[in-house]
């Protein structure tokens, strides 16, 4: 059934979408994988090893009882949470399942088994949970540890609620082809074949059977809710910062007594220029934080 939009409702949605669209146009450049950006400082091999031993010990029973997944058992295990996330946010369940299969090695990778991390989500400056270290873009990259794999699925949805992905939430929630291509266009991955890889997995295993269409009124309400949430995050500090892909010669590590003002003067920048380089919404810094100090 097609529902007519009230003028007031349509105006509200138009304003919300315009705000998001403007922010999208000013978004940062795409990197290897948006999900891989991290601001956590590198640690020594011994520190990483000790940390990982603690995580493995805490999860020793679950690791010992682990039963390897097949593609079929993985889909059966996680299709329900993928559908729940789809209904909440509009991300096709097929896309979430395909990315989970792809990123976690069908649920059998170390991060999935040890850290319950099925999407390779790395630590960021706002991450307060436990961490697991593994070589990736850099030696001893920091990955998030979750209590349950379902928490990883929820964090994946939250991660996509960023301005660069905002246009995707205006797609139909069963438009997996639009989402696959949109993720690539938004900079989720640099592999030119990424959309085809996702679509291939979806169609090979018929994951689109878990996608659900929605009526026009349902779609409008969902869009308004999610785009409003994305809008509220615009202007806040960007947690998936550019630090990870910046050469060390262009980085400065905050030390005791530093302020944005004295750091900016040291490198011939204004405070506003330094904040712009680091996508900072305010002047807050902390010891050990890495700042980009040159373009």
Beta strands, then each sheet from edge to edge (+ up, - down):
strand 1: 131-134
strand 2: 141-144
strand 3: 251-253
strand 4: 290-292
sheet 1: 1+ 2-
sheet 2: 3+ 4-
end
